[in-house]
């Protein structure tokens, strides 16, 4: 027997998932990783605590799999992209990891947008910087924490930290390397890219690049003792979680739009030539000579989670006590709301948006006769509308005939059907539950020769669960609602900064 371990570290949970080489999920173990928000707009985590939680999850997954540790032929990790994880010159963690929800560098990005940095960065690197990009966070450290900045020895990403803990080797992969500092045409690090951001002195601190599906080290004795893995198990480089999720659902292929409805609204399509536009990131795909074009914002199902935590605590407690999913408990309310017209529109900008750092969420058209189901429907619709904003941008640059959907909402038939109706395209959901971890496992399997490539492995193994086809009458209704949703967002755009300034008028509260 042979199996593969894929590690998937998100913004709040780290998971270890063991797959049989035929794609069957054998076990999954999860651990929450606490976030720290010491100041407004700061979102951090303890790096040692992340590794400890991941090690515990790996040990539990091995136990739950019913197979011995030496059955695992290879390991690879994926994790949230962007953000910033640093090691000092002695290869020790240099402060906490900074998550991709962090927006402390928003002011720097606003300043860059008013000058030449955006246009230079787009032309050279294929993307404009955003508040949680490594470029922006490093520039923030240089200005605001020069002591920490001067101690930087190695710049890595979240999944690269887990690789280091497993193997004691430092490096990254092609997909992660392209988050800020690669030439979009040459697909390798560019000193000129660091110059654009005023970070020239950090070139030698960039992590060496390896293919996503290359063996980059082996599980050390120390890591084996903590995780239960066999010492010497091969570890592959792994990949950015956006790419991993698309790979895991068979979406890293021609003419396919991959949508990840998770904390972030992620919408991506692969191309065989670079094409740049400020509405998307043009980053390295898994294979040289291929590019992953991503239009994203932190405005997807995190809004739904917020609604559940804020307005449905009793339902969540009941679900936990009975073992019934809270989503199933609320399904009747949502289904009933879907059957009746509503004036409510929701902008899902609670944690970010395509409109910059100062946008905020809002319910519009809310009346006293609306109930919780109407508001839940509006939240789900707003999330799908935000995805459409990104998908429509990518339609301007790329052709695709198929949409594949993954993420927390993809298992809800009503939500998946809503995507099909709003995008007016067939939407396919696969049987893979842990798509990002599966994408990492495909890289691990390729690294030790079990698959010819990660993409071929996905094509052979990923199975379609259901395809949702658009209802033309519903699509017409959603088109009208989306047009109004978009006009209202543009109307509110000048007012969002004014709203943020209100916090400064309250003693003791910072904007």
TAURFEN-V400396 format. One record per residue. RES is the residue in one small letter. D_LAST is the distance of its C-alpha to the last C-alpha in Angstrom with 2 decimals. Layout:
res: (RES & RES)
d_last: (D_LAST & D_LAST)
This chain:
res: (x & x & x & x & x & x & x & x & x & x & x & x & x & x & x & x & x & x & x & x & x & x & x & x & x & x & x & x & x & x & x & x & x & x & x & x & x & x & x & x & x & x & x & x & x & x & x & x & x & x & x & x & x & x & x & x & x & x & x & x & x & x & x & x & x & x & x & x & x & x & x & x & x & x & x & x & x & x & x & x & x & x & x & x & x & x & x & x & x & x & x & x & x & x & x & x & x & x & x & x & x & x & x & x & x & x & x & x & x & x & x & x & x & x & x & x & x & x & x & x & x & x & x & x & x & x & x & x & x & x & x & x & x & x & x & x & x & x & x & x & x & x & x & x & x & x & x & x & x & x & x & x & x & x & x & x & x & x & x & x & x & x & x & x & x & x & x & x & x & x & x & x & x & x & x & x & x & x & x & x & x & x & x & x & x & x & x & x & x & x & x & x & x & x & x & x & x & x & x & x & x & x & x & x & x & x & x & x & x & x & x & x & x & x & x & x & x & x & x & x & x & x & x & x & x & x & x & x & x & x & x & x & x & x & x & x & x & x & x & x & x & x & x & x & x & x & x & x & x & x & x & x & x & x & x & x & x & x & x & x & x & x & x & x & x & x & x & x & x & x & x & x & x & x & x & x & x & x & x & x & x & x & x & x & x & x & x & x & x & x & x & x & x & x & x & x & x & x & x & x & x & x & x & x & x & x & x & x & x & x & x & x & x & x & x & x & x & x & x & x & x & x & x & x & x & x & x & x & x & x & x & x & x & x & x & x & x & x & x & x & x & x & x & x & x & x & x & x & x & x & x & x & x & x & x & x & x & x & x & x & x & x & x & x & x & x & x & x & x & x & x & x & x & x & x & x & x & x & x & x & x & x & x & x & x & x & x & x & x & x & x & x & x & x & x & x & x & x & x & x & x & x & x & x & x & x & x & x & x & x & x & x & x & x & x & x & x & x & x & x & x & x & x & x & x & x & x & x & x & x & x & x & x & x & x & x & x & x & x & x & x & x & x & x & x & x & x & x & x & x & x & x & x & x & x & x & x & x & x & x & x & x & x & x & x & x & x & x & x & x & x & x & x & x & x & x & x & x & x & x & x & x & x & x & x & x & x & x & x & x & x & x & x & x & x & x & x & x & x & x & x & x & x & x & x & x & x & x & x & x & x)
d_last: (56.26 & 53.22 & 49.50 & 46.21 & 42.94 & 39.65 & 36.45 & 33.21 & 29.94 & 26.93 & 23.35 & 24.38 & 28.19 & 30.92 & 34.26 & 37.79 & 40.10 & 43.82 & 45.70 & 49.41 & 50.35 & 51.16 & 47.49 & 47.94 & 45.04 & 46.68 & 43.82 & 40.08 & 38.22 & 34.50 & 32.28 & 28.63 & 26.61 & 23.67 & 20.23 & 18.18 & 14.40 & 14.33 & 10.72 & 7.63 & 9.25 & 12.54 & 15.47 & 18.77 & 22.27 & 25.26 & 27.87 & 30.84 & 29.72 & 29.48 & 33.02 & 34.36 & 33.07 & 34.53 & 37.80 & 38.11 & 37.55 & 40.21 & 42.67 & 42.24 & 42.59 & 45.82 & 47.14 & 46.32 & 47.88 & 51.36 & 52.20 & 52.64 & 50.14 & 52.66 & 52.54 & 49.16 & 50.19 & 46.83 & 43.10 & 40.06 & 36.32 & 33.51 & 29.82 & 26.40 & 26.28 & 23.91 & 21.60 & 23.39 & 26.06 & 27.75 & 31.03 & 32.16 & 35.53 & 37.22 & 35.85 & 33.67 & 30.06 & 27.74 & 24.74 & 23.23 & 23.25 & 20.06 & 19.88 & 19.54 & 16.46 & 14.56 & 12.20 & 11.55 & 13.96 & 12.29 & 12.27 & 15.90 & 16.85 & 15.61 & 17.72 & 20.57 & 20.59 & 21.28 & 24.19 & 27.08 & 25.63 & 25.11 & 28.67 & 30.20 & 28.56 & 29.59 & 33.13 & 33.59 & 31.69 & 31.59 & 27.83 & 24.70 & 22.09 & 18.97 & 15.99 & 18.07 & 21.34 & 23.27 & 23.44 & 19.71 & 19.24 & 22.32 & 21.23 & 17.98 & 20.28 & 22.63 & 20.15 & 18.24 & 20.86 & 24.21 & 26.29 & 25.34 & 25.73 & 29.18 & 30.35 & 29.87 & 33.23 & 32.62 & 29.91 & 30.32 & 28.69 & 28.43 & 31.91 & 33.36 & 32.35 & 34.33 & 37.20 & 37.20 & 37.40 & 40.26 & 42.24 & 41.15 & 40.88 & 38.00 & 37.39 & 35.73 & 37.02 & 37.10 & 34.37 & 31.79 & 32.83 & 31.89 & 28.12 & 27.68 & 30.75 & 33.88 & 35.89 & 35.82 & 39.53 & 40.85 & 38.54 & 38.52 & 36.27 & 36.12 & 35.65 & 34.67 & 31.66 & 30.32 & 31.13 & 28.97 & 25.90 & 27.30 & 28.23 & 32.03 & 32.68 & 31.59 & 34.31 & 36.55 & 33.80 & 33.55 & 35.23 & 38.72 & 38.97 & 41.44 & 42.24 & 40.37 & 43.76 & 45.23 & 46.12 & 44.07 & 45.12 & 46.58 & 45.39 & 46.00 & 47.85 & 44.76 & 42.77 & 45.84 & 46.05 & 42.44 & 42.47 & 46.11 & 46.49 & 49.75 & 49.66 & 50.16 & 48.63 & 47.51 & 43.80 & 42.72 & 39.83 & 37.91 & 35.30 & 31.73 & 31.02 & 30.49 & 33.99 & 35.37 & 34.44 & 36.11 & 39.10 & 39.48 & 40.00 & 42.35 & 39.89 & 40.12 & 43.04 & 43.99 & 43.06 & 40.69 & 37.06 & 35.34 & 32.38 & 30.41 & 28.47 & 26.50 & 22.90 & 22.92 & 24.72 & 27.41 & 30.18 & 32.73 & 36.18 & 38.53 & 40.41 & 43.26 & 41.83 & 38.40 & 36.74 & 33.39 & 30.86 & 27.11 & 26.82 & 28.11 & 28.61 & 32.27 & 32.80 & 35.90 & 37.68 & 39.85 & 42.95 & 43.43 & 43.73 & 41.42 & 37.78 & 35.12 & 33.07 & 29.82 & 27.38 & 24.46 & 20.91 & 19.14 & 19.91 & 23.12 & 24.39 & 21.30 & 20.50 & 23.93 & 23.45 & 20.27 & 22.41 & 25.23 & 23.24 & 21.61 & 24.62 & 27.64 & 27.75 & 31.30 & 32.49 & 31.14 & 32.88 & 36.06 & 35.95 & 35.67 & 38.58 & 40.81 & 40.06 & 39.40 & 36.42 & 33.64 & 33.69 & 37.36 & 36.70 & 34.29 & 36.45 & 38.52 & 35.58 & 34.29 & 37.86 & 38.53 & 35.40 & 36.45 & 39.74 & 38.39 & 36.55 & 33.00 & 30.72 & 27.54 & 25.53 & 22.55 & 20.12 & 19.48 & 16.12 & 14.43 & 14.17 & 14.79 & 17.24 & 19.81 & 17.68 & 15.18 & 11.79 & 9.93 & 12.60 & 12.36 & 15.41 & 17.56 & 21.00 & 23.03 & 26.54 & 26.23 & 29.02 & 30.41 & 33.26 & 31.24 & 31.23 & 29.44 & 31.68 & 30.65 & 26.96 & 27.92 & 29.98 & 27.15 & 24.89 & 27.76 & 28.55 & 25.02 & 25.11 & 28.52 & 27.48 & 24.75 & 27.53 & 29.75 & 27.34 & 27.83 & 31.51 & 32.26 & 30.87 & 33.18 & 36.06 & 36.00 & 36.87 & 38.82 & 41.48 & 41.35 & 43.49 & 42.09 & 38.78 & 38.33 & 35.63 & 34.38 & 31.47 & 30.82 & 31.61 & 34.77 & 37.01 & 36.22 & 38.95 & 37.19 & 34.07 & 36.29 & 38.32 & 35.22 & 34.44 & 38.03 & 37.94 & 34.62 & 35.64 & 39.25 & 40.56 & 42.20 & 39.83 & 41.39 & 40.31 & 42.18 & 43.41 & 41.19 & 38.67 & 37.06 & 36.94 & 34.87 & 37.02 & 40.08 & 39.10 & 38.88 & 42.23 & 43.80 & 42.92 & 44.41 & 47.54 & 47.99 & 47.69 & 50.74 & 52.73 & 52.33 & 50.97 & 51.76 & 48.08 & 44.91 & 45.14 & 48.80 & 48.04 & 45.41 & 47.82 & 50.56 & 48.63 & 45.69 & 47.12 & 46.00 & 45.25 & 44.89 & 44.25 & 42.61 & 43.92 & 42.16 & 43.47 & 43.95 & 43.48 & 40.16 & 39.06 & 39.77 & 37.66 & 34.71 & 35.16 & 34.71 & 31.67 & 30.07 & 30.73 & 28.92 & 26.01 & 25.72 & 26.15 & 23.44 & 20.96 & 22.04 & 21.74 & 18.16 & 17.13 & 16.63 & 14.55 & 11.84 & 9.82 & 10.59 & 9.40 & 5.83 & 6.24 & 7.59 & 5.00 & 5.53 & 9.04 & 9.37 & 10.93 & 10.05 & 6.69 & 3.81 & 0.00)
